[in-house]
Amino acid sequence: MTENGLDDRFFYCTYLKNWFMSKVTYYTAEGLKKLQDELTMLKSKGRADMAKQIAEARDKGDLSENAEYDAAKDAQGLLELKISKLEETLSNARILDESTIDISKVSILSTVKIKNKKNGAVISYTLVAEEEADLKTGKISVKSPIGKGLLGKEKGDSAVIEVPAGKMEFEIIEISR
């Protein structure tokens, strides 16, 4: 605790919140709603569950030697950090109108069909904001190595992309919304 009664975790969370501040990010309406729902859940159920854990740990006796209480307070700090980060993300979030996307070049929300020049495999990806990325559904982040390497390319272009496994070369076969 500090002299004014504030917990050191508060200052740590504030520091991290400022460190995580980001720029405007574009989302689909579906992706933005998912983030808003997560924030609502964390603020209501998440905080209520955390308060219950802290109360249960507090009831177990001396707080100065109560590791369970310290762990619950640490978890509370992490929850508040996550809430702050989501609030910051949502404050900088914008819904992108898909009808305004130029499909002559790869950009955010473009669906791109690419061919691996080495093995001939063809795959489609939709480029989305980092928080919406889900490889199982074919959505990759524009900040991922492949996403960055495809941005701005046109149909027929080749893209040599540095990935953790080395360099890969792809041909852009098709761009759509």
C-alpha positions in Angstrom: 0.0 0.0 0.0 1.1 3.6 -0.7 0.9 6.5 1.8 -2.5 7.6 0.4 -4.0 4.1 0.7 -3.9 3.1 -2.9 -2.6 -0.3 -3.8 0.6 -0.5 -5.8 -1.3 -2.8 -8.3 -3.4 0.3 -9.3 -0.3 2.2 -10.4 1.0 -0.9 -12.2 -2.3 -1.3 -14.1 -2.3 2.4 -15.0 1.3 2.1 -16.3 0.4 -0.9 -18.4 -2.8 0.7 -19.7 -0.8 3.6 -21.0 1.8 1.3 -22.5 -0.9 -0.6 -24.4 -2.6 2.5 -25.9 -3.1 1.9 -29.6 -4.2 3.6 -32.7 -7.5 3.4 -34.6 -8.3 -0.1 -35.6 -11.0 -1.2 -38.0 -13.5 -4.0 -37.3 -16.5 -5.7 -38.8 -19.7 -5.0 -37.0 -19.6 -8.6 -35.8 -16.1 -8.3 -34.4 -16.9 -5.0 -32.6 -20.0 -6.6 -31.0 -17.9 -9.5 -29.8 -15.5 -7.1 -28.1 -18.3 -5.1 -26.5 -20.0 -8.3 -25.2 -16.7 -9.5 -23.7 -16.2 -6.1 -22.0 -19.8 -6.2 -20.6 -19.2 -9.8 -19.3 -15.9 -8.9 -17.6 -17.3 -5.8 -16.0 -20.4 -7.6 -14.6 -19.7 -11.3 -14.0 -15.9 -11.1 -14.0 -15.8 -8.4 -11.3 -18.5 -10.1 -9.2 -16.6 -13.4 -9.3 -13.4 -11.6 -8.3 -15.1 -9.8 -5.4 -16.4 -13.2 -4.2 -12.9 -14.7 -4.4 -11.4 -11.8 -2.4 -14.1 -12.0 0.2 -13.6 -15.8 0.6 -9.8 -15.3 1.0 -10.3 -12.4 3.4 -12.5 -14.6 5.6 -9.6 -17.1 6.0 -7.8 -14.9 8.6 -4.7 -12.7 8.8 -4.3 -10.8 5.6 -0.6 -10.2 6.1 0.1 -14.0 5.8 -2.7 -14.9 3.5 -1.3 -16.1 0.1 -4.8 -16.8 -1.2 -5.8 -13.2 -0.6 -2.7 -11.9 -2.3 -3.3 -14.2 -5.3 -7.0 -13.0 -5.5 -5.8 -9.3 -5.4 -3.3 -10.0 -8.1 -6.0 -11.7 -10.3 -8.2 -8.7 -9.7 -5.4 -6.4 -11.0 -5.1 -8.5 -14.1 -8.8 -8.5 -14.7 -8.9 -4.6 -14.3 -5.9 -4.4 -16.8 -7.8 -6.6 -19.3 -10.9 -4.4 -18.8 -8.8 -1.2 -19.3 -7.2 -2.6 -22.5 -10.6 -3.6 -23.9 -12.0 -0.1 -23.1 -9.0 1.5 -24.8 -9.4 -0.8 -27.9 -13.1 0.0 -28.1 -12.5 3.7 -27.8 -10.2 3.5 -30.9 -12.4 1.0 -32.8 -14.2 2.0 -36.0 -16.6 -0.1 -38.1 -15.3 -0.4 -41.6 -18.0 -0.2 -44.3 -17.2 -3.2 -46.5 -18.9 -1.6 -49.5 -16.1 1.0 -49.6 -13.3 -1.5 -49.9 -11.2 -1.3 -53.1 -11.0 -5.0 -54.2 -8.3 -4.2 -56.7 -5.7 -4.4 -53.9 -5.5 -6.4 -50.7 -6.6 -4.5 -47.7 -8.3 -5.1 -44.4 -11.5 -7.2 -44.7 -10.4 -8.4 -48.1 -10.7 -12.1 -48.8 -7.6 -13.3 -50.6 -7.1 -16.6 -52.4 -3.4 -17.3 -52.6 -1.3 -20.1 -54.0 1.9 -21.3 -52.4 4.4 -21.3 -55.3 6.6 -24.0 -53.7 3.9 -26.7 -53.1 1.0 -25.5 -55.2 -1.4 -25.4 -52.2 -4.3 -22.8 -52.6 -5.8 -21.2 -49.5 -8.1 -18.3 -48.8 -7.7 -15.8 -45.9 -9.8 -12.8 -44.8 -7.6 -10.0 -43.4 -9.0 -8.7 -40.2 -8.0 -6.7 -37.1 -5.7 -8.4 -34.7 -8.5 -9.1 -32.1 -10.8 -10.7 -34.7 -8.1 -13.1 -36.1 -9.1 -16.8 -36.0 -7.1 -19.1 -38.2 -9.8 -21.9 -37.9 -12.3 -19.7 -39.7 -9.7 -18.4 -42.2 -9.3 -14.9 -40.6 -5.8 -13.7 -40.2 -4.6 -10.4 -38.7 -3.3 -7.6 -40.9 -0.4 -7.4 -38.4 0.6 -11.1 -38.9 3.6 -11.8 -41.2 1.3 -13.1 -44.0 -1.2 -10.3 -43.5 1.5 -7.7 -43.7 3.1 -9.3 -46.8 -0.3 -9.4 -48.7 -1.4 -5.8 -47.9 -1.4 -3.6 -51.0 -0.8 -6.5 -53.5 -3.0 -6.9 -56.6 -4.3 -10.0 -58.4 -1.4 -11.7 -60.2 1.3 -10.2 -57.9 3.8 -12.4 -56.1 4.5 -11.9 -52.4 7.6 -13.2 -50.7 6.9 -13.3 -47.0 9.2 -13.9 -44.1 7.5 -16.3 -41.7 9.0 -18.1 -38.7 9.7 -21.2 -40.9 11.6 -19.1 -43.4 10.6 -17.3 -46.6 7.5 -18.3 -48.5 6.3 -17.1 -51.9 2.7 -16.7 -52.7 0.8 -15.7 -55.9 -2.4 -13.6 -55.4 -5.1 -15.5 -57.4 -8.2 -13.6 -56.3 -9.3 -10.7 -54.1 -12.9 -10.3 -53.0 -15.0 -8.9 -50.1 
